Amino acid sequence: MRFSRIILLMIIGLLLVAVGCKEEKKVDVAAGLNPEKMATMTTKNVSTLISDSGVIQYKIVSPLWRVYDQIDTPYWIFPEGLYLQKYDRAFNVIATVAADSARYFKDRKLWKLMGRVELTKAPKDLFQSEELYWDQTSNKIYSDSFIHIETATHVLEGIGFISNDKLTEYRVIKPMGIFPVNKEDMLESPGTGAESGGASASGNAIDDNTPPATDTVTL
């Protein structure tokens, strides 16, 4: 009986030694993660103020904000829409931006606005396009897409657009037509628009060191 107990204890001891000698398997959880596809921050129902050098520049409102910081080209993305208000130093709203989706390339300070894009400039100017870029480094807004512009005096449409970020000096690269808001003025000005070889209105051109096209509209 005593001998049997000794044998049993030896067997148990050998089993414990065998289990202890097995190499532990390590699971690298991070190995399966791709920083290109994983947001470092996800925020829902965003309403926040963005400042630069202590001065509030604009306000962002969005249903969903994702930040990708751990990649070569860091960016923010607003896949479900963006509404933005731009302020002057007195905290007055001078412009608004609305888009179906948007990306902000952090290092380049470049906004890409996509889908139904609408910009407004106080008091009532409206700019509509399918895609717009806002370069905060060069203080320019531009697009290669169709642009529709409404002001108090005229409606302007065309392909391609470049402006300062205050929307006070801009031009359409390939105009398709410029029409007075007043119908009586429209009747008195036949031939105005793309059929007459281009259209123009009063204003200042932007000097961007690029040769203007022959059918450029400057406002």
Residue pairs with C-beta under 8 A, 6 or more apart in sequence:
35 68
35 70
35 71
36 68
36 71
38 68
38 70
39 66
39 67
39 68
40 67
40 68
40 69
40 70
41 65
41 66
41 67
41 69
42 64
42 65
42 66
42 67
43 64
43 65
43 66
44 63
44 64
44 65
45 63
46 60
46 61
46 62
46 63
46 64
46 65
47 59
47 60
47 61
48 59
48 60
49 56
49 58
49 59
49 60
50 56
50 57
50 58
50 59
50 60
51 57
55 89
56 87
56 91
57 86
57 87
58 84
58 85
58 86
58 87
59 84
59 85
59 87
60 82
60 83
60 84
61 82
61 83
61 84
62 78
62 80
62 81
62 82
62 83
63 80
63 81
64 78
64 79
64 80
65 76
65 77
65 78
66 76
66 77
66 78
66 79
67 74
67 76
68 74
68 75
68 76
68 77
69 106
73 105
73 107
74 105
74 106
74 107
75 103
75 104
75 105
75 106
76 103
76 104
76 106
77 101
77 102
77 103
77 104
78 99
78 101
78 102
78 103
79 101
80 101
81 98
81 99
81 100
81 101
82 97
82 98
82 99
82 101
82 102
82 113
83 96
83 97
83 98
84 96
84 97
84 98
85 93
85 95
85 96
86 93
86 94
86 95
86 96
86 97
87 93
87 94
88 94
92 122
93 122
94 121
94 122
94 166
95 119
95 120
95 121
95 122
95 166
95 167
96 118
96 119
96 120
97 113
97 117
97 118
97 119
97 134
98 116
98 117
98 118
99 113
99 114
99 115
99 116
99 117
99 118
99 132
100 114
100 115
100 116
100 117
101 114
101 115
102 111
102 112
102 113
102 114
103 111
103 112
103 114
104 110
104 111
104 112
105 111
105 112
108 135
108 137
109 135
109 136
109 137
110 133
110 134
110 135
110 136
110 137
111 133
111 134
111 135
111 136
112 131
112 132
112 133
113 131
113 132
113 133
113 134
114 130
114 131
115 130
116 128
116 130
117 128
117 129
117 130
117 131
117 132
118 126
118 127
118 128
119 126
119 127
119 128
119 132
119 141
119 167
120 126
120 127
121 127
121 166
121 167
121 168
124 150
124 151
124 152
125 149
125 150
125 151
125 152
125 167
126 148
126 149
126 150
126 151
127 147
127 148
127 149
127 161
127 167
128 147
128 148
128 149
129 143
129 145
129 146
129 147
129 148
129 161
130 145
130 146
131 143
131 144
131 145
132 141
132 142
132 143
132 145
132 161
133 141
133 142
133 143
134 140
134 141
134 165
135 141
135 142
136 165
139 164
139 165
140 162
140 163
140 164
140 165
140 206
140 208
141 161
141 162
141 163
141 164
141 165
141 167
141 170
142 161
142 162
142 163
143 160
143 161
144 159
144 160
145 159
145 160
146 157
146 158
146 159
147 156
147 157
147 158
147 159
147 160
147 161
147 172
148 155
148 156
148 157
149 155
149 156
149 157
149 170
149 172
149 219
151 181
152 181
153 180
153 181
153 201
154 178
154 179
154 180
154 181
154 201
155 178
155 179
155 181
156 172
156 175
156 177
156 178
156 179
156 199
156 201
156 217
156 219
157 172
157 175
157 176
157 177
157 178
158 172
158 173
158 174
158 175
158 176
158 177
158 194
158 217
159 172
159 173
159 174
159 176
160 172
160 173
160 174
161 170
161 171
161 172
161 173
162 170
162 171
162 173
162 206
162 208
163 169
163 170
163 171
163 206
164 170
164 206
169 203
169 204
169 205
169 206
169 219
170 203
170 206
170 219
171 205
171 206
171 212
171 216
171 217
171 218
171 219
172 216
172 217
172 219
173 213
173 216
174 213
174 215
174 216
175 193
175 194
175 198
175 199
175 215
175 216
175 217
176 193
176 194
177 192
177 193
177 194
177 199
178 192
178 193
178 199
178 200
178 201
178 217
179 186
179 192
179 193
180 186
180 189
180 192
186 192
192 199
193 199
194 215
197 214
197 215
198 214
198 215
198 216
198 217
199 217
200 217
200 218
201 217
201 218
201 219
202 219
203 218
203 219
204 218
205 212
205 218
212 218
